[in-house]
Amino acid sequence: MLRTDPRIGLGTNRLTNTPENVAFLQEAVGAGLRLIDTAHTYRGGDSEGTIGAALSPLPDGVVVATKGGWDGAKPETLRAELEESLRRLRLETIPLYYLHRPDPGTPIEESVGALAELQAQGKIRDVGVSNVDLEGLERAREVVTVAAVQNHYSLVERESDDLVDHCAREGIAFVPYFPLRHLDGGGALTEIAERHGATTSQVALAWLLQRSPVMHPIPGTLSLEHLRENLAARWLELSDEDLAALRVQKT
């Protein structure tokens, strides 16, 4: 299973290859970041290229996760995209590689089967699946050990609630993307943030961390200040009363 400390990572779907962003990634790792999430499709490959330029050789303890198969997940497509990702990231082995989404025209068993072969070749360390339901996850697990699931999940988007609990029981990391999307102020969220002297984003991230021990949220930012603010959310302890109020929070 994916294990990083801190469990809060960084999403990079807006990352472009500029000197400023290269410096940002280097400073982010210096500030304690240990999980960086990207994908073959992000910014036409620029996101992966920026990470490679900033962090090669990859510092000890830093996990870079990328994804392939957004525009089709036939085995040959995944193999080709993986090779491009290795080149851009300047890696010989990708720490965590996800099937970006199931391909309606390709059984998920064939897609993850290709990833299992690449794992056996030493090009992938751990395999993950993204945008899956419980049935898809269990079909994938019949073929390969799944280290992580990445789905849209947040304080206000809880469709994957049952999947979160399943992953916790099975020892699979759950990586929610867009953990702060559509997060508005007001109600219990704002009241709790004010009481703790925190931001609403920090409360939402703290809620995720306390929601499940296998949770690894990946909020996106290009600001070192915001990154440090996000990472600090791990020190925020919400009370049982806070959690009860947030359980019904709708913003």
C-alpha positions in Angstrom: 0.0 0.0 0.0 1.1 3.6 -0.6 2.6 5.1 2.5 3.9 8.6 2.7 4.4 11.0 5.6 2.8 13.5 5.3 -0.2 11.8 3.7 -1.2 15.1 2.0 0.3 15.3 -1.5 0.3 17.5 -4.5 -1.9 17.4 -7.6 -0.1 18.8 -10.7 -2.7 19.0 -13.5 -1.9 22.7 -14.0 1.9 22.4 -13.8 3.8 23.7 -16.8 7.5 23.6 -17.4 8.8 27.0 -16.4 11.8 27.9 -14.2 9.4 29.1 -11.6 7.5 25.8 -11.4 10.8 23.8 -11.4 11.9 25.9 -8.4 8.4 25.5 -6.8 8.7 21.7 -6.9 12.2 21.7 -5.4 11.1 24.0 -2.6 7.9 21.9 -2.1 10.0 18.8 -1.4 12.2 20.9 0.9 9.1 21.9 2.8 8.2 18.3 3.4 6.1 17.2 0.3 6.5 13.4 -0.3 3.7 12.6 -2.8 3.4 14.2 -6.2 0.6 13.1 -8.6 0.6 13.7 -12.3 -0.6 11.9 -15.5 0.5 11.3 -19.1 -2.2 13.7 -20.3 -1.6 16.6 -18.0 -0.6 19.7 -20.0 0.3 17.5 -22.9 3.1 15.9 -20.9 4.4 19.2 -19.6 3.5 18.3 -16.0 5.6 15.1 -16.1 8.4 16.9 -17.8 8.5 19.6 -15.2 8.7 17.0 -12.4 11.5 15.2 -14.2 13.4 18.5 -14.7 13.0 19.4 -11.0 13.5 16.1 -9.2 15.9 14.0 -11.1 17.3 12.0 -9.5 14.2 11.4 -7.4 14.9 12.3 -3.7 14.7 9.4 -1.2 11.2 9.0 0.2 9.4 11.0 -2.6 6.7 9.1 -4.4 5.8 10.3 -7.9 2.6 8.8 -9.2 1.4 9.1 -12.8 -1.4 7.6 -14.9 -2.0 6.3 -18.4 -5.0 5.2 -20.3 -7.2 8.2 -20.3 -7.9 8.1 -24.1 -8.0 4.3 -24.3 -6.4 1.6 -22.2 -5.5 -1.2 -24.7 -2.3 -2.9 -23.6 -0.3 -1.4 -26.4 -1.5 2.1 -25.6 -0.5 1.7 -21.9 2.9 0.4 -22.8 3.6 3.3 -25.2 2.4 5.9 -22.7 4.4 4.4 -19.9 7.6 4.7 -22.0 6.8 8.3 -22.6 6.2 8.9 -18.9 9.5 7.2 -18.0 11.3 9.5 -20.4 9.6 12.7 -19.2 10.0 11.9 -15.5 13.6 10.8 -16.1 13.0 7.6 -14.2 13.8 3.9 -14.7 11.0 2.8 -12.4 7.7 4.7 -11.7 6.9 4.5 -8.0 3.1 4.3 -8.6 1.4 4.0 -11.9 -2.4 4.1 -12.3 -4.8 3.0 -14.9 -6.3 6.5 -15.4 -9.8 5.2 -16.2 -11.4 2.0 -17.4 -11.7 1.7 -21.1 -15.3 0.7 -22.2 -13.8 -1.1 -25.2 -11.1 -3.0 -23.2 -11.8 -5.3 -20.3 -10.1 -3.9 -17.2 -8.4 -7.3 -16.7 -6.5 -6.7 -20.0 -5.5 -3.2 -19.1 -4.2 -4.0 -15.6 -2.7 -7.2 -17.0 -0.4 -5.0 -19.2 0.5 -3.0 -16.1 1.3 -6.3 -14.2 3.7 -7.2 -17.0 5.4 -3.8 -16.9 5.7 -4.2 -13.1 7.4 -7.6 -13.6 9.8 -5.9 -15.9 10.8 -3.4 -13.2 9.2 -0.3 -14.9 6.5 0.1 -12.3 6.9 -0.4 -8.6 3.2 -0.3 -7.5 0.0 -0.4 -9.6 -3.1 1.7 -8.9 -6.5 2.2 -10.5 -8.4 5.4 -10.9 -12.1 6.3 -11.6 -13.3 2.9 -10.6 -16.2 1.4 -8.7 -16.0 -1.5 -6.3 -16.7 -4.0 -9.1 -13.9 -2.6 -11.2 -11.5 -2.6 -8.3 -12.1 -6.2 -7.5 -11.8 -7.3 -11.1 -8.5 -5.5 -11.3 -7.3 -7.2 -8.1 -7.9 -10.6 -9.6 -5.0 -9.8 -12.0 -2.6 -7.6 -10.0 -2.0 -6.3 -6.5 -3.6 -2.8 -6.3 -1.7 -0.5 -4.1 -4.0 2.6 -4.5 -7.3 3.8 -5.8 -7.7 7.4 -7.0 -11.3 8.7 -7.3 -13.0 12.1 -6.9 -13.8 12.4 -3.2 -14.1 15.3 -0.7 -16.2 16.8 2.1 -18.9 17.6 -0.5 -18.4 14.7 -3.0 -19.0 11.4 -1.2 -20.1 9.0 -3.9 -17.1 6.8 -3.1 -17.9 6.5 0.6 -18.3 2.7 0.4 -15.2 2.3 -1.6 -13.2 4.3 1.0 -14.3 1.9 3.7 -13.5 -1.1 1.5 -10.0 0.2 0.8 -9.4 0.7 4.5 -10.5 -2.9 5.2 -8.3 -4.3 2.4 -5.2 -2.1 3.2 -5.4 -0.2 -0.1 -4.5 3.5 -0.2 -7.3 5.9 -1.2 -6.2 9.0 -3.0 -9.0 11.6 -3.5 -8.5 14.0 -6.3 -10.1 17.4 -6.3 -10.4 17.3 -2.5 -11.1 21.0 -2.3 -13.2 21.5 -5.4 -16.6 23.3 -4.9 -15.6 24.0 -1.3 -17.6 27.1 -0.2 -17.7 28.8 3.1 -20.6 29.0 5.5 -22.3 26.7 7.9 -20.4 24.2 10.1 -17.3 24.4 7.9 -16.7 28.1 8.5 -17.6 27.9 12.2 -15.2 25.0 12.8 -12.4 26.8 10.9 -12.8 29.9 12.9 -12.8 28.0 16.2 -9.6 26.2 15.3 -7.9 29.3 13.8 -7.6 27.4 10.5 -8.8 27.9 7.0 -11.8 26.1 5.6 -9.4 24.2 3.2 -7.4 23.0 6.2 -10.5 21.7 7.9 -11.6 19.9 4.8 -8.2 18.2 4.4 -8.2 17.3 8.1 -11.6 15.8 7.7 -10.3 13.6 4.9 -7.3 12.5 7.0 -9.5 11.6 9.9 -12.1 10.0 7.6 -9.8 7.1 7.0 -6.3 6.0 7.8 -5.7 5.1 4.2 -6.5 8.6 2.8 -3.9 10.5 0.9 -5.5 13.7 -0.6 -3.7 15.5 -3.4 -4.9 19.1 -3.5 -3.4 21.1 -6.4 -1.5 24.4 -6.1 1.3 26.3 -7.7 1.9 28.3 -4.6 4.5 27.4 -1.9 2.4 29.3 0.6 -0.7 27.3 -0.2 1.3 24.1 -0.2 2.6 24.8 3.3 -0.9 25.6 4.4 -2.2 22.3 3.0 0.6 20.3 4.7 -0.1 22.0 8.0 -3.7 20.6 7.9 -2.2 17.3 9.2 -1.7 18.8 12.6 -5.4 19.9 12.9 -7.3 17.6 15.2 -11.1 17.7 14.7 -13.2 16.8 17.7 -16.0 14.2 17.6 -18.5 17.1 17.6 -16.6 18.7 14.6 -16.8 15.5 12.7 -20.5 15.0 13.4 -21.2 18.5 12.1 -19.2 18.0 9.0 -20.8 14.6 8.3 -23.9 16.5 7.2 -22.1 19.5 5.7 -23.3 20.5 2.3 -21.8 23.6 0.7 
